[in-house]
Amino acid sequence: MAIAAKHTEFDPITMTKTVYTDEGDGDMLITTDTDVTAVIEANKARAASIDERARYGEVTMVASVPLSIWYNEVVMTGMDKDESATKRWLNDRDRRLFKVRPGVI
Protein backbone atom coordinates (compact mmCIF):
# COMPACT_ATOMS: atom_id res chain seq x y z
CA MET A 1 0.00 0.00 0.00
CA ALA A 2 1.44 3.36 -1.07
CA ILE A 3 1.71 6.32 1.25
CA ALA A 4 -0.73 9.08 0.32
CA ALA A 5 0.88 12.23 -1.09
CA LYS A 6 -0.35 15.50 0.41
CA HIS A 7 -0.23 19.12 -0.63
CA THR A 8 -1.40 21.87 1.72
CA GLU A 9 -2.38 25.45 0.87
CA PHE A 10 -3.31 28.27 3.26
CA ASP A 11 -5.16 31.44 2.29
CA PRO A 12 -4.47 34.14 4.92
CA ILE A 13 -7.31 36.34 3.66
CA THR A 14 -10.06 33.75 4.12
CA MET A 15 -8.17 31.88 6.89
CA THR A 16 -8.80 28.68 4.94
CA LYS A 17 -6.49 25.68 4.84
CA THR A 18 -6.98 23.22 1.98
CA VAL A 19 -5.30 19.82 1.97
CA TYR A 20 -5.13 17.82 -1.26
CA THR A 21 -4.43 14.14 -0.64
CA ASP A 22 -3.61 11.76 -3.48
CA GLU A 23 -5.03 8.47 -2.27
CA GLY A 24 -2.73 6.54 -4.61
CA ASP A 25 -5.56 4.79 -6.41
CA GLY A 26 -6.48 7.64 -8.71
CA ASP A 27 -8.73 9.32 -6.15
CA MET A 28 -8.04 12.78 -4.73
CA LEU A 29 -9.37 13.77 -1.31
CA ILE A 30 -9.79 17.52 -0.78
CA THR A 31 -10.32 18.77 2.77
CA THR A 32 -11.01 22.43 3.60
CA ASP A 33 -10.93 23.95 7.08
CA THR A 34 -11.71 27.59 7.89
CA ASP A 35 -10.53 29.25 11.11
CA VAL A 36 -13.54 31.29 12.23
CA THR A 37 -12.12 32.40 15.59
CA ALA A 38 -11.50 36.04 14.62
CA VAL A 39 -14.92 36.37 12.96
CA ILE A 40 -16.71 34.92 15.99
CA GLU A 41 -14.85 37.18 18.43
CA ALA A 42 -15.66 40.26 16.31
CA ASN A 43 -19.32 39.17 16.07
CA LYS A 44 -19.55 38.71 19.85
CA ALA A 45 -18.14 42.20 20.43
CA ARG A 46 -20.51 43.75 17.90
CA ALA A 47 -23.53 41.89 19.33
CA ALA A 48 -22.65 43.02 22.85
CA SER A 49 -22.62 46.65 21.74
CA ILE A 50 -26.07 46.57 20.12
CA ASP A 51 -29.28 47.28 22.00
CA GLU A 52 -31.41 44.25 21.20
CA ARG A 53 -34.57 46.32 21.71
CA ALA A 54 -33.56 48.65 18.87
CA ARG A 55 -35.59 48.22 15.71
CA TYR A 56 -34.06 46.93 12.52
CA GLY A 57 -33.50 49.73 10.04
CA GLU A 58 -33.93 49.69 6.27
CA VAL A 59 -30.44 48.20 5.93
CA THR A 60 -29.12 46.47 9.04
CA MET A 61 -26.14 44.16 9.36
CA VAL A 62 -27.40 40.97 11.01
CA ALA A 63 -24.50 38.55 10.49
CA SER A 64 -20.89 38.17 9.45
CA VAL A 65 -20.15 34.77 7.92
CA PRO A 66 -16.80 33.69 6.45
CA LEU A 67 -17.12 33.64 2.66
CA SER A 68 -16.08 30.00 2.26
CA ILE A 69 -18.79 28.87 4.70
CA TRP A 70 -21.43 31.14 3.15
CA TYR A 71 -20.62 29.91 -0.33
CA ASN A 72 -20.49 26.19 0.52
CA GLU A 73 -23.49 26.06 2.85
CA VAL A 74 -25.81 28.73 1.47
CA VAL A 75 -25.00 29.63 -2.14
CA MET A 76 -24.22 26.09 -3.33
CA THR A 77 -27.55 24.86 -1.92
CA GLY A 78 -29.55 27.72 -3.46
CA MET A 79 -30.59 29.02 -0.04
CA ASP A 80 -29.33 32.50 -0.90
CA LYS A 81 -32.29 32.90 -3.25
CA ASP A 82 -34.82 32.08 -0.52
CA GLU A 83 -35.03 34.71 2.24
CA SER A 84 -36.92 32.42 4.62
CA ALA A 85 -34.36 29.64 4.19
CA THR A 86 -31.52 32.10 4.74
CA LYS A 87 -33.15 33.34 7.95
CA ARG A 88 -33.63 29.76 9.16
CA TRP A 89 -29.96 29.05 8.40
CA LEU A 90 -28.81 32.12 10.34
CA ASN A 91 -31.17 31.44 13.26
CA ASP A 92 -30.01 27.83 13.57
CA ARG A 93 -28.36 27.15 16.94
CA ASP A 94 -25.15 25.95 15.25
CA ARG A 95 -24.74 29.29 13.46
CA ARG A 96 -25.76 31.73 16.18
CA LEU A 97 -22.19 32.99 16.59
CA PHE A 98 -22.23 34.36 13.04
CA LYS A 99 -25.03 36.76 14.00
CA VAL A 100 -24.08 40.28 15.09
CA ARG A 101 -27.48 41.06 16.62
CA PRO A 102 -29.14 39.15 19.41
CA GLY A 103 -32.55 37.64 18.85
CA VAL A 104 -34.29 36.06 15.91
CA ILE A 105 -33.82 37.39 12.40
C-alpha positions in Angstrom: 0.0 0.0 0.0 1.4 3.4 -1.1 1.7 6.3 1.3 -0.7 9.1 0.3 0.9 12.2 -1.1 -0.4 15.5 0.4 -0.2 19.1 -0.6 -1.4 21.9 1.7 -2.4 25.5 0.9 -3.3 28.3 3.3 -5.2 31.4 2.3 -4.5 34.1 4.9 -7.3 36.3 3.7 -10.1 33.7 4.1 -8.2 31.9 6.9 -8.8 28.7 4.9 -6.5 25.7 4.8 -7.0 23.2 2.0 -5.3 19.8 2.0 -5.1 17.8 -1.3 -4.4 14.1 -0.6 -3.6 11.8 -3.5 -5.0 8.5 -2.3 -2.7 6.5 -4.6 -5.6 4.8 -6.4 -6.5 7.6 -8.7 -8.7 9.3 -6.2 -8.0 12.8 -4.7 -9.4 13.8 -1.3 -9.8 17.5 -0.8 -10.3 18.8 2.8 -11.0 22.4 3.6 -10.9 24.0 7.1 -11.7 27.6 7.9 -10.5 29.2 11.1 -13.5 31.3 12.2 -12.1 32.4 15.6 -11.5 36.0 14.6 -14.9 36.4 13.0 -16.7 34.9 16.0 -14.9 37.2 18.4 -15.7 40.3 16.3 -19.3 39.2 16.1 -19.6 38.7 19.8 -18.1 42.2 20.4 -20.5 43.8 17.9 -23.5 41.9 19.3 -22.6 43.0 22.9 -22.6 46.6 21.7 -26.1 46.6 20.1 -29.3 47.3 22.0 -31.4 44.2 21.2 -34.6 46.3 21.7 -33.6 48.7 18.9 -35.6 48.2 15.7 -34.1 46.9 12.5 -33.5 49.7 10.0 -33.9 49.7 6.3 -30.4 48.2 5.9 -29.1 46.5 9.0 -26.1 44.2 9.4 -27.4 41.0 11.0 -24.5 38.6 10.5 -20.9 38.2 9.5 -20.2 34.8 7.9 -16.8 33.7 6.4 -17.1 33.6 2.7 -16.1 30.0 2.3 -18.8 28.9 4.7 -21.4 31.1 3.1 -20.6 29.9 -0.3 -20.5 26.2 0.5 -23.5 26.1 2.9 -25.8 28.7 1.5 -25.0 29.6 -2.1 -24.2 26.1 -3.3 -27.5 24.9 -1.9 -29.6 27.7 -3.5 -30.6 29.0 0.0 -29.3 32.5 -0.9 -32.3 32.9 -3.3 -34.8 32.1 -0.5 -35.0 34.7 2.2 -36.9 32.4 4.6 -34.4 29.6 4.2 -31.5 32.1 4.7 -33.2 33.3 7.9 -33.6 29.8 9.2 -30.0 29.0 8.4 -28.8 32.1 10.3 -31.2 31.4 13.3 -30.0 27.8 13.6 -28.4 27.2 16.9 -25.2 25.9 15.2 -24.7 29.3 13.5 -25.8 31.7 16.2 -22.2 33.0 16.6 -22.2 34.4 13.0 -25.0 36.8 14.0 -24.1 40.3 15.1 -27.5 41.1 16.6 -29.1 39.1 19.4 -32.6 37.6 18.9 -34.3 36.1 15.9 -33.8 37.4 12.4 
